[in-house]
Amino acid sequence: MTSDLHAWITTSNAFEGYRVSRNIGVVRGITVRSRSIFGQVGAGFQSMFGGNISLYTELAERSRQEAYEIMVQHASQVGANAVIAMRYDATEIAPGITEVLAYGTAVVIERIP
């Protein structure tokens, strides 16, 4: 069911042509990541030249993807077939250590006849 759930995750509050038949509640995925010393040195070199710091971009993307996958697993475990109002949040909890949170409302949706 988890793989099917990926198609039914949205940042909006509904899916056109569907109705929420059951609101299960908030689901979330949390990951905490730190930059390695090698990543910090490499990103430091990149920052000297300006522009996109690809090492940090890749770390951010991996962190968001991991948090997203954990949220999808949580939604599946509680019996949801969709997640609405999905969002990301990030907080630096210590220097160089960031918490990334993916969250939304787990629901059961049905096609409107």
C-alpha distance (Angstrom), angle and dihedral (degrees) to the residues before:
residue distance angle dihedral
M1 . . .
T2 3.80 . .
S3 3.81 93.3 .
D4 3.83 91.1 50.3
L5 3.79 90.0 50.0
H6 3.83 92.4 63.5
A7 3.81 89.8 72.4
W8 3.80 90.9 54.1
I9 3.78 102.9 56.7
T10 3.79 119.3 106.0
T11 3.77 141.3 164.9
S12 3.80 89.3 -137.8
N13 3.79 124.7 83.4
A14 3.80 97.1 -114.3
F15 3.79 147.0 14.6
E16 3.77 115.9 -117.1
G17 3.80 110.3 -111.8
Y18 3.82 93.2 18.8
R19 3.77 134.9 88.6
V20 3.78 130.0 -152.3
S21 3.79 106.6 -112.6
R22 3.81 95.0 176.4
N23 3.79 132.7 18.1
I24 3.80 107.9 -150.6
G25 3.81 98.3 178.2
V26 3.77 142.2 -119.3
V27 3.80 119.5 -16.3
R28 3.76 124.3 -173.4
G29 3.75 145.8 -179.6
I30 3.78 120.9 -154.2
T31 3.78 130.2 -170.3
V32 3.79 129.3 173.5
R33 3.78 117.0 -152.3
S34 3.78 137.7 -179.6
R35 3.76 131.4 -165.0
S36 3.78 116.1 -113.0
I37 3.78 119.7 -125.9
F38 3.81 88.5 -110.4
G39 3.80 90.8 52.6
Q40 3.79 91.2 48.9
V41 3.81 92.5 50.9
G42 3.82 92.7 45.8
A43 3.81 92.1 46.5
G44 3.80 89.0 48.1
F45 3.80 89.9 57.2
Q46 3.81 91.1 46.9
S47 3.81 91.8 49.7
M48 3.81 91.1 56.8
F49 3.80 89.4 65.8
G50 3.82 96.7 43.3
G51 3.78 128.2 -134.2
N52 3.78 128.3 79.0
I53 3.79 114.7 -3.5
S54 3.80 96.4 -144.7
L55 3.82 95.5 -170.4
Y56 3.81 90.9 60.2
T57 3.80 91.6 41.2
E58 3.80 90.5 54.8
L59 3.82 91.7 47.0
A60 3.82 91.2 49.9
E61 3.81 92.0 48.5
R62 3.83 93.3 48.5
S63 3.80 90.3 48.4
R64 3.81 93.1 50.1
Q65 3.81 91.7 46.3
E66 3.80 91.7 50.6
A67 3.82 92.8 48.5
Y68 3.83 89.7 46.6
E69 3.82 92.6 52.0
I70 3.82 91.5 49.4
M71 3.83 89.5 50.6
V72 3.83 90.3 50.7
Q73 3.81 90.2 51.1
H74 3.80 90.5 49.4
A75 3.82 91.1 50.4
S76 3.79 91.1 49.6
Q77 3.81 92.0 48.8
V78 3.81 92.2 54.9
G79 3.82 92.7 49.4
A80 3.81 101.0 -104.4
N81 3.78 121.9 149.9
A82 3.82 92.9 -168.1
V83 3.79 143.3 22.3
I84 3.80 121.3 -145.3
A85 3.81 131.0 -171.3
M86 3.82 91.0 26.4
R87 3.82 115.4 -177.0
Y88 3.81 142.0 169.1
D89 3.78 128.0 -135.9
A90 3.79 131.8 179.4
T91 3.78 131.5 -165.5
E92 3.76 129.9 -177.2
I93 3.80 102.9 -131.6
A94 3.82 95.3 -180.0
P95 3.80 133.6 -2.6
G96 3.81 106.1 -62.9
I97 3.83 93.7 1.4
T98 3.79 118.5 103.5
E99 3.79 132.4 -176.0
V100 3.81 114.3 -147.1
L101 3.79 118.3 -163.1
A102 3.80 128.0 -168.3
Y103 3.80 113.4 -170.7
G104 3.76 143.2 162.2
T105 3.79 144.6 144.1
A106 3.80 115.7 -72.0
V107 3.78 112.1 -141.0
V108 3.76 143.4 164.3
I109 3.79 111.3 -124.8
E110 3.80 130.7 -165.9
R111 3.79 129.9 -165.1
I112 3.80 112.6 -104.8
P113 3.83 107.8 -121.0
